[in-house]
Amino acid sequence: MIRYVVRRVIFTIPVVFGISIVTFILVHLAPGTPGAARISTSPSSQGIDEEVMEFSRSYFLHLPLFLNFNIQDAKKDAKEIISALKNEMRRDWVRRQISYRGGAILPYIIPVLDSLSAQEQEVVINALEKVGDRMGLKDELSASKDKVAFWKSYWSYYNLDYKMSRARRLVDRFVSYHDDLAYKEIVRLDTFAFPAVFEALKKEEKSERLSPLLNFVLKSLGKEVPRDFFKDESKYSSLRKELLDWWSRYEDEFTTCDSLCKITGVVTKTRYFKWLQRLSRLNFGVSLRDGMEINEKIKRRLPVTLLLSFLALLFSYCVAIPLGIFSAFYANKPADKIITLLVFVLYSLPAFWTGVALIRLFCGTGLLDIFPLQGFSTPGIENLPFTSRLFDYAKHLTLPVITLSYVSLAAISRYQRAATLDVLKKEYIKVAMAKGLDGFSLIRRHVLKNSILPVITLIGLQIPFLIGGSVIVERIFGIEGMGLETFEAIRSRDYNWVLAVAFITSILTVIGMILADFLYAIVDPRIRREMVSENK
């Protein structure tokens, strides 16, 4: 039995993978700009450009979807920056880029200084002044009258230091022995050492070893260093996570692709692969709508939607199965016809209309004032006794559960009726009835176990239906679950959230199907024996 379940789980991996591809394509083929509302409308074109670039990098919108035949790296970017020097309108941008990229751009820009015009050299030298300060060269630069000659002399003396193998050795030596000389050399390499530094940050988690490296990265990027972050473990972990996330987005600006990287990068440097990388760590990224971590939103909202969906599923099955059996026993009689009419009326009513109608009838805005108007619970409920909390939850969830489940209830009752009618025609039922078995005993011993099997298969299919229905139900009743957030995400084109919901829904559907197999085996011993025999 266990081997059967393991085999089913393994089989679902390509299914989930296929679902992720289809969902990814559909979401990104939708027209419009994702999260455009979050981009500032500041009159400063520089501010807009930087904000658009940050936004694009944050969500990998600068990468192609599935295949990348134009891989960007530090060397290619450096050529574009040097080429942009000839355009006077772009020289401010060039100055900012050189200062930002620092040591990582030195191997490409210093060797071509002689080929630049005097004005172009001035732009480069002004940008390198800030880089030199970070590298600890402030005094030497101040004393030098010819800055171009200084940088050419510096490069002729230190160019062999700018090898990634040396940067890795320096970082390893510092992490292992806290060698001050190694740290000084890392600082002199500036952003060129970033790949080696971030490799160490990924491997090590102890703050006393890595806090100086975090400090180095923050200063190199011109960011404020939080006070005493290395003494607070949670603050340190949060900062480390934030910087690693930044590196995952901007790594290509500080690294150079070799031949192997250019081959693998066709697949790995794409939007889909980056999303899969995050997904493998159960990291869904940041919401395009409000900038919050999607994982944090899911932790807060998923339990609400799961509880609502579970109660709706339980309610629909608990009502639909007896209703379907009763309808089958009285087939074509007045009771069956009345039930059939009611079921088809329920099935035809849209959920949004039913939800609004229930609010008007039972929430004090119309006929009766029995249930609360909105929300999952009353504010301050945590201070109430357990029974009072339970009663409060029941009052708040009764109408949402009914609204979410009545369509499923109608459909399941029809399936149950058809399955029961089929079972009642079997010979063993006629034999049991001839022996005097009828009523509840007949249902319990013969009818239920055999007629419920087709209905069990619907459990996996009901899960995506319920989560999809929660989008409307949670919106109507003001319940802060996955559905309400999905409604807002669709309006603001929050692709990250939509992809996260699609992935979670597919996983829950697979779990529902495996659960249906378990229930099959519990209800019918023949199926259980088949599962066991398959594993032998």
C-alpha positions as CSV (number, residue, x, y, z in Angstrom):
1,M,0.0,0.0,0.0
2,I,2.8,2.4,0.9
3,R,4.7,1.6,-2.3
4,Y,1.5,2.3,-4.2
5,V,1.1,5.7,-2.7
6,V,4.8,6.5,-3.2
7,R,4.4,5.5,-6.9
8,R,1.4,7.7,-7.2
9,V,3.3,10.7,-5.6
10,I,6.2,10.2,-8.1
11,F,3.8,10.0,-11.0
12,T,2.2,13.4,-9.9
13,I,5.6,15.2,-10.1
14,P,5.5,15.5,-14.0
15,V,1.8,16.3,-13.7
16,V,2.5,19.3,-11.4
17,F,5.5,20.3,-13.6
18,G,3.2,20.3,-16.6
19,I,0.6,22.3,-14.8
20,S,3.2,24.9,-13.8
21,I,4.3,25.3,-17.4
22,V,0.8,25.7,-18.7
23,T,-0.1,28.2,-15.9
24,F,3.1,30.1,-16.5
25,I,2.4,30.5,-20.2
26,L,-1.2,31.5,-19.8
27,V,-0.4,34.1,-17.0
28,H,2.4,35.7,-19.0
29,L,0.5,35.7,-22.3
30,A,-2.1,38.0,-20.7
31,P,-2.0,41.5,-22.1
32,G,-0.8,44.5,-20.0
33,T,2.1,45.3,-17.7
34,P,2.3,43.3,-14.5
35,G,2.2,45.5,-11.4
36,A,2.4,48.7,-13.4
37,A,0.4,50.5,-10.7
38,R,3.4,50.1,-8.3
39,I,5.8,52.0,-10.6
40,S,6.1,55.7,-9.5
41,T,4.8,58.5,-11.7
42,S,7.6,60.8,-10.4
43,P,8.5,63.6,-12.7
44,S,12.1,62.7,-12.5
45,S,13.0,60.5,-15.5
46,Q,16.0,59.2,-13.6
47,G,13.8,58.1,-10.7
48,I,11.4,56.4,-13.1
49,D,14.2,54.6,-15.0
50,E,15.7,53.3,-11.8
51,E,12.4,52.3,-10.4
52,V,11.4,50.5,-13.6
53,M,14.7,48.7,-13.7
54,E,14.4,47.6,-10.0
55,F,10.9,46.4,-10.6
56,S,11.9,44.5,-13.7
57,R,14.8,42.8,-11.9
58,S,12.8,42.0,-8.9
59,Y,10.4,39.9,-10.9
60,F,12.8,38.8,-13.7
61,L,10.8,40.6,-16.3
62,H,14.0,41.4,-18.1
63,L,14.5,37.7,-18.9
64,P,12.8,35.8,-21.7
65,L,10.2,33.2,-20.7
66,F,11.8,29.8,-21.5
67,L,14.9,30.1,-23.8
68,N,17.6,32.8,-23.6
69,F,20.0,33.1,-26.5
70,N,21.2,36.6,-25.6
71,I,22.8,36.1,-22.2
72,Q,23.9,39.3,-20.4
73,D,26.9,39.3,-18.1
74,A,29.4,41.8,-16.7
75,K,31.6,41.8,-19.8
76,K,28.7,42.4,-22.2
77,D,27.3,45.1,-19.9
78,A,30.7,46.8,-19.7
79,K,30.8,47.0,-23.5
80,E,27.4,48.6,-23.6
81,I,28.4,51.1,-20.9
82,I,31.6,52.0,-22.7
83,S,29.6,52.4,-26.0
84,A,27.1,54.6,-24.3
85,L,29.9,57.1,-23.4
86,K,29.8,58.5,-26.9
87,N,26.2,59.7,-26.3
88,E,26.4,62.8,-24.2
89,M,22.8,62.4,-23.1
90,R,23.6,59.1,-21.4
91,R,26.8,60.1,-19.6
92,D,25.1,60.6,-16.3
93,W,23.7,57.1,-16.6
94,V,27.2,55.8,-17.4
95,R,28.7,57.5,-14.4
96,R,26.1,55.9,-12.1
97,Q,26.6,52.5,-13.7
98,I,30.4,52.6,-13.3
99,S,30.2,53.7,-9.6
100,Y,27.6,51.0,-8.9
101,R,29.4,48.1,-10.6
102,G,32.8,49.1,-9.1
103,G,35.5,46.5,-9.1
104,A,33.5,44.2,-11.3
105,I,33.9,46.6,-14.3
106,L,37.6,47.5,-13.8
107,P,38.9,44.6,-15.9
108,Y,36.9,45.9,-18.9
109,I,37.1,49.7,-18.6
110,I,40.7,50.5,-17.4
111,P,42.3,48.7,-20.4
112,V,40.3,50.9,-22.9
113,L,41.0,54.3,-21.1
114,D,43.5,55.3,-23.8
115,S,41.0,54.8,-26.5
116,L,38.5,57.3,-25.0
117,S,38.3,61.0,-25.6
118,A,39.2,63.5,-22.9
119,Q,35.6,64.1,-22.0
120,E,34.8,60.4,-21.9
121,Q,37.9,59.8,-19.7
122,E,36.7,62.5,-17.3
123,V,33.3,60.8,-17.0
124,V,35.0,57.5,-16.2
125,I,37.5,59.0,-13.7
126,N,34.8,60.9,-11.9
127,A,32.8,57.6,-11.5
128,L,35.9,55.7,-10.4
129,E,36.6,58.2,-7.6
130,K,33.8,56.8,-5.5
131,V,34.9,53.2,-6.4
132,G,38.5,54.1,-5.2
133,D,37.1,55.4,-1.9
134,R,35.4,52.0,-1.3
135,M,38.6,50.2,-2.3
136,G,40.7,52.1,0.3
137,L,42.5,54.2,-2.3
138,K,41.3,57.6,-1.2
139,D,44.7,58.9,-0.1
140,E,46.5,57.7,-3.2
141,L,43.9,59.2,-5.5
142,S,44.0,62.5,-3.7
143,A,47.8,62.7,-4.0
144,S,47.7,61.8,-7.7
145,K,47.6,64.6,-10.2
146,D,46.9,62.5,-13.3
147,K,44.0,60.2,-12.4
148,V,44.1,58.4,-15.7
149,A,47.8,57.5,-15.2
150,F,47.0,56.4,-11.6
151,W,44.4,53.9,-12.7
152,K,46.5,52.6,-15.6
153,S,49.4,52.2,-13.1
154,Y,47.1,50.5,-10.6
155,W,45.9,48.0,-13.2
156,S,49.4,47.2,-14.5
157,Y,50.4,46.3,-10.9
158,Y,47.3,44.6,-9.7
159,N,45.5,43.1,-12.7
160,L,46.6,39.5,-11.8
161,D,44.7,39.9,-8.5
162,Y,41.4,40.2,-10.4
163,K,41.0,36.4,-10.8
164,M,37.9,34.7,-9.4
165,S,40.0,31.8,-8.0
166,R,42.0,34.3,-5.9
167,A,38.8,36.0,-4.7
168,R,37.5,32.6,-3.5
169,R,40.7,31.8,-1.7
170,L,40.6,35.2,0.1
171,V,37.0,34.7,1.2
172,D,37.7,31.1,2.3
173,R,40.8,32.3,4.3
174,F,38.8,35.1,6.0
175,V,35.8,32.9,6.9
176,S,38.1,30.1,8.2
177,Y,40.7,32.2,10.1
178,H,39.3,35.8,10.3
179,D,42.4,37.0,8.5
180,D,42.4,40.8,8.5
181,L,44.8,40.9,5.6
182,A,42.5,38.8,3.5
183,Y,39.5,41.1,4.4
184,K,41.6,44.1,3.4
185,E,42.3,42.4,0.0
186,I,38.5,41.6,-0.4
187,V,37.7,45.3,0.2
188,R,40.3,46.3,-2.5
189,L,38.7,43.9,-5.0
190,D,35.3,45.6,-4.3
191,T,32.4,44.2,-6.2
192,F,34.6,41.9,-8.2
193,A,34.7,39.7,-5.1
194,F,30.9,39.5,-4.9
195,P,30.5,36.1,-6.5
196,A,32.9,34.5,-3.9
197,V,31.4,36.5,-1.0
198,F,27.8,35.4,-1.9
199,E,29.0,31.8,-2.3
200,A,30.2,31.9,1.3
201,L,26.9,33.6,2.4
202,K,24.9,30.7,0.9
203,K,27.0,28.0,2.6
204,E,27.5,29.6,6.1
205,E,24.9,30.9,8.4
206,K,26.9,31.8,11.6
207,S,26.8,35.5,12.1
208,E,30.1,35.9,13.8
209,R,31.9,34.6,10.7
210,L,29.9,36.4,8.1
211,S,28.8,39.7,9.6
212,P,32.0,41.5,8.3
213,L,31.2,40.2,4.7
214,L,27.6,41.5,5.0
215,N,29.0,44.8,6.2
216,F,31.3,44.8,3.1
217,V,28.5,44.1,0.7
218,L,26.3,46.8,2.2
219,K,29.0,49.4,2.0
220,S,30.0,48.4,-1.6
221,L,26.4,49.0,-2.6
222,G,26.2,52.3,-0.8
223,K,23.5,51.0,1.6
224,E,23.1,51.9,5.2
225,V,24.6,49.4,7.6
226,P,22.1,48.6,10.4
227,R,23.4,49.3,13.9
228,D,24.6,46.1,15.8
229,F,22.9,43.8,13.3
230,F,25.5,41.1,14.0
231,K,24.4,40.9,17.7
232,D,20.7,40.3,16.9
233,E,20.4,36.8,15.3
234,S,16.9,37.5,13.8
235,K,18.1,40.9,12.3
236,Y,21.2,39.2,10.9
237,S,19.2,36.3,9.3
238,S,16.7,38.8,7.8
239,L,19.5,40.9,6.4
240,R,21.4,37.8,5.0
241,K,18.2,36.6,3.3
242,E,17.5,40.0,1.8
243,L,21.0,40.2,0.4
244,L,20.9,36.7,-1.0
245,D,17.5,37.5,-2.7
246,W,19.1,40.7,-4.1
247,W,22.0,38.6,-5.5
248,S,19.7,36.1,-7.2
249,R,18.3,39.1,-9.2
250,Y,21.5,41.0,-10.0
251,E,24.2,38.3,-10.1
252,D,24.6,38.6,-13.9
253,E,25.8,42.3,-13.5
254,F,28.9,41.2,-11.5
255,T,29.8,37.8,-13.1
256,T,31.2,36.8,-16.4
257,C,29.7,33.8,-18.3
258,D,32.2,31.1,-19.5
259,S,31.4,28.7,-22.4
260,L,29.6,26.2,-20.2
261,C,27.5,29.0,-18.5
262,K,26.5,30.3,-22.0
263,I,25.2,26.8,-22.9
264,T,23.4,26.1,-19.7
265,G,22.2,29.7,-19.5
266,V,19.9,29.2,-22.5
267,V,17.6,27.4,-20.0
268,T,18.8,28.6,-16.6
269,K,18.8,32.3,-17.3
270,T,15.1,32.5,-18.1
271,R,12.0,33.7,-16.2
272,Y,10.6,30.2,-15.8
273,F,13.8,28.7,-14.5
274,K,14.2,31.5,-11.9
275,W,10.6,30.9,-10.8
276,L,11.2,27.1,-10.5
277,Q,14.4,27.9,-8.4
278,R,12.3,29.9,-6.0
279,L,9.6,27.2,-6.1
280,S,12.1,24.5,-5.1
281,R,12.7,26.5,-1.9
282,L,9.0,27.1,-1.5
283,N,9.7,30.8,-2.0
284,F,7.0,32.4,-4.1
285,G,8.8,35.8,-4.2
286,V,7.2,39.2,-3.5
287,S,3.7,40.4,-4.3
288,L,3.7,42.8,-7.3
289,R,0.6,44.5,-5.7
290,D,2.0,45.6,-2.3
291,G,5.6,44.3,-2.1
292,M,4.9,41.9,0.7
293,E,6.4,38.4,0.9
294,I,3.9,36.0,-0.7
295,N,5.0,33.3,1.8
296,E,3.9,35.4,4.7
297,K,0.5,36.1,3.0
298,I,0.0,32.4,2.3
299,K,0.8,31.5,6.0
300,R,-1.9,34.0,7.1
301,R,-4.5,33.4,4.4
302,L,-4.2,29.7,3.4
303,P,-5.5,28.2,6.7
304,V,-8.6,30.4,6.4
305,T,-9.4,29.2,2.8
306,L,-8.6,25.6,3.7
307,L,-10.9,25.6,6.6
308,L,-13.7,27.2,4.6
309,S,-13.2,24.8,1.7
310,F,-13.0,21.8,4.1
311,L,-16.2,22.7,5.8
312,A,-17.9,23.3,2.4
313,L,-16.7,19.9,1.2
314,L,-17.8,18.2,4.4
315,F,-21.2,19.9,4.4
316,S,-21.8,19.1,0.7
317,Y,-21.0,15.4,1.1
318,C,-22.8,15.0,4.4
319,V,-26.0,16.4,2.8
320,A,-25.6,15.2,-0.8
321,I,-25.0,11.5,-0.1
322,P,-28.2,10.9,2.0
323,L,-30.1,13.2,-0.3
324,G,-29.0,11.2,-3.4
325,I,-29.8,7.8,-1.7
326,F,-33.2,9.0,-0.6
327,S,-33.9,10.3,-4.0
328,A,-32.9,7.0,-5.6
329,F,-35.1,4.9,-3.2
330,Y,-38.1,7.1,-4.2
331,A,-37.2,7.4,-7.9
332,N,-39.8,9.0,-10.1
333,K,-42.1,9.6,-7.1
334,P,-43.2,13.0,-5.8
335,A,-40.4,13.2,-3.3
336,D,-37.7,12.5,-5.9
337,K,-39.3,15.0,-8.3
338,I,-39.3,17.8,-5.7
339,I,-35.7,17.0,-4.8
340,T,-34.7,17.0,-8.4
341,L,-36.4,20.4,-9.0
342,L,-34.7,22.0,-5.9
343,V,-31.3,20.6,-6.9
344,F,-31.5,22.0,-10.5
345,V,-32.7,25.4,-9.1
346,L,-29.7,25.4,-6.8
347,Y,-27.3,24.4,-9.5
348,S,-28.5,27.2,-11.8
349,L,-28.1,30.0,-9.2
350,P,-24.8,32.0,-9.4
351,A,-22.8,32.1,-6.2
352,F,-22.5,35.9,-6.1
353,W,-26.4,36.2,-6.3
354,T,-26.9,33.5,-3.6
355,G,-24.3,35.1,-1.3
356,V,-25.9,38.6,-1.6
357,A,-29.4,37.1,-1.1
358,L,-28.3,35.3,2.1
359,I,-26.8,38.5,3.4
360,R,-30.0,40.4,2.7
361,L,-32.1,37.8,4.4
362,F,-30.1,36.8,7.5
363,C,-27.6,39.6,8.2
364,G,-29.8,42.4,9.5
365,T,-30.1,44.3,6.2
366,G,-33.4,42.8,5.4
367,L,-35.6,40.1,7.0
368,L,-33.6,38.7,9.9
369,D,-30.6,39.5,11.9
370,I,-29.1,36.1,12.8
371,F,-25.5,36.0,11.3
372,P,-22.7,38.6,11.2
373,L,-22.4,40.6,8.0
374,Q,-18.7,40.1,7.2
375,G,-15.4,38.6,8.5
376,F,-14.0,35.4,9.7
377,S,-14.5,36.1,13.4
378,T,-15.3,38.9,15.8
379,P,-12.3,41.2,16.7
380,G,-10.8,40.3,20.1
381,I,-12.1,36.7,19.8
382,E,-8.8,35.4,21.3
383,N,-9.9,36.6,24.7
384,L,-13.1,34.6,24.7
385,P,-13.5,31.0,26.2
386,F,-13.2,28.1,23.8
387,T,-16.9,27.4,23.4
388,S,-17.6,31.1,22.8
389,R,-14.9,31.2,20.1
390,L,-16.3,28.1,18.5
391,F,-19.8,29.6,18.4
392,D,-18.5,32.8,17.0
393,Y,-16.7,31.0,14.2
394,A,-19.8,29.0,13.4
395,K,-21.9,32.2,13.1
396,H,-19.4,33.8,10.8
397,L,-18.8,30.8,8.6
398,T,-22.4,29.4,8.2
399,L,-23.4,31.5,5.3
400,P,-20.1,31.4,3.4
401,V,-20.0,27.6,3.7
402,I,-23.5,27.3,2.4
403,T,-22.7,29.7,-0.5
404,L,-19.6,27.8,-1.4
405,S,-21.0,24.3,-1.1
406,Y,-24.5,24.4,-2.6
407,V,-23.4,23.9,-6.2
408,S,-21.2,21.0,-5.2
409,L,-24.1,19.6,-3.1
410,A,-26.4,19.7,-6.1
411,A,-23.9,17.9,-8.4
412,I,-22.8,15.3,-5.9
413,S,-26.4,14.4,-5.0
414,R,-27.1,13.7,-8.7
415,Y,-24.0,11.5,-8.9
416,Q,-25.1,9.7,-5.8
417,R,-28.6,9.2,-7.0
418,A,-27.4,7.7,-10.3
419,A,-24.9,5.4,-8.6
420,T,-27.5,4.2,-6.1
421,L,-30.0,3.5,-8.8
422,D,-27.4,1.4,-10.5
423,V,-26.7,-0.6,-7.3
424,L,-30.4,-1.2,-6.6
425,K,-30.7,-3.1,-9.9
426,K,-28.0,-5.6,-8.9
427,E,-28.9,-9.2,-8.1
428,Y,-27.4,-9.2,-4.6
429,I,-29.7,-6.3,-3.6
430,K,-32.7,-8.2,-4.8
431,V,-31.5,-11.3,-2.8
432,A,-31.0,-9.2,0.3
433,M,-34.4,-7.7,0.0
434,A,-35.9,-11.2,-0.6
435,K,-34.3,-12.2,2.7
436,G,-36.2,-9.4,4.5
437,L,-33.4,-6.9,4.7
438,D,-34.7,-3.4,4.0
439,G,-34.4,0.2,5.1
440,F,-31.3,1.4,7.0
441,S,-29.7,-2.0,7.3
442,L,-29.9,-2.5,3.5
443,I,-28.3,0.9,2.9
444,R,-25.6,0.4,5.5
445,R,-24.6,-3.2,4.5
446,H,-25.0,-3.2,0.7
447,V,-26.0,0.1,-0.9
448,L,-23.8,2.7,0.6
449,K,-20.4,1.0,0.2
450,N,-21.0,0.1,-3.5
451,S,-22.7,3.3,-4.5
452,I,-20.3,5.8,-2.9
453,L,-17.3,4.8,-5.0
454,P,-18.1,7.0,-8.0
455,V,-18.7,9.9,-5.6
456,I,-15.4,9.5,-3.9
457,T,-13.6,10.2,-7.2
458,L,-15.1,13.7,-7.2
459,I,-13.1,14.7,-4.0
460,G,-10.0,15.6,-6.0
461,L,-12.0,17.5,-8.6
462,Q,-13.9,19.5,-6.0
463,I,-10.8,21.1,-4.5
464,P,-9.9,23.4,-7.4
465,F,-13.6,24.2,-7.7
466,L,-13.9,25.2,-4.1
467,I,-10.7,27.3,-4.1
468,G,-11.9,29.0,-7.3
469,G,-15.3,29.6,-5.7
470,S,-13.7,31.1,-2.7
471,V,-12.6,34.1,-4.8
472,I,-16.2,35.2,-5.0
473,V,-17.4,34.0,-1.6
474,E,-14.6,35.6,0.3
475,R,-15.0,38.8,-1.5
476,I,-18.8,38.9,-0.8
477,F,-18.4,38.0,2.9
478,G,-15.2,40.0,3.5
479,I,-13.2,37.0,4.6
480,E,-9.4,37.6,4.4
481,G,-8.4,34.3,2.8
482,M,-6.7,33.2,-0.4
483,G,-9.8,33.9,-2.5
484,L,-10.0,37.6,-1.5
485,E,-6.3,38.1,-2.1
486,T,-6.6,36.4,-5.5
487,F,-9.5,38.7,-6.4
488,E,-7.3,41.7,-5.7
489,A,-4.3,40.1,-7.4
490,I,-6.2,39.6,-10.6
491,R,-7.2,43.2,-10.6
492,S,-3.6,44.4,-10.1
493,R,-2.0,41.8,-12.4
494,D,0.0,40.3,-9.6
495,Y,1.5,37.4,-11.5
496,N,3.5,36.0,-8.6
497,W,0.4,35.6,-6.4
498,V,-1.6,34.0,-9.3
499,L,1.2,31.5,-10.0
500,A,1.5,30.7,-6.3
501,V,-2.2,30.0,-6.0
502,A,-2.2,27.9,-9.2
503,F,0.7,25.8,-7.8
504,I,-0.9,25.4,-4.4
505,T,-4.2,24.4,-6.0
506,S,-2.6,21.8,-8.2
507,I,-0.8,20.3,-5.2
508,L,-4.0,20.2,-3.2
509,T,-5.8,18.6,-6.1
510,V,-3.1,15.9,-6.3
511,I,-3.5,15.3,-2.5
512,G,-7.2,15.1,-3.0
513,M,-6.8,12.4,-5.7
514,I,-4.4,10.4,-3.5
515,L,-6.9,10.8,-0.6
516,A,-9.7,9.5,-2.9
517,D,-7.5,6.4,-3.6
518,F,-7.1,5.8,0.1
519,L,-10.9,6.1,0.7
520,Y,-11.4,3.7,-2.2
521,A,-9.3,1.1,-0.5
522,I,-11.0,1.7,2.9
523,V,-14.5,1.4,1.4
524,D,-13.9,-1.6,-1.0
525,P,-11.6,-4.5,0.2
526,R,-11.3,-5.7,-3.4
527,I,-9.5,-2.5,-4.4
528,R,-7.3,-2.7,-1.4
529,R,-6.3,-6.3,-2.4
530,E,-5.5,-5.1,-6.0
531,M,-3.3,-2.3,-4.6
532,V,-1.4,-4.8,-2.4
533,S,-1.1,-7.3,-5.3
534,E,0.4,-4.6,-7.6
535,N,3.2,-4.0,-5.1
536,K,4.3,-7.7,-4.9
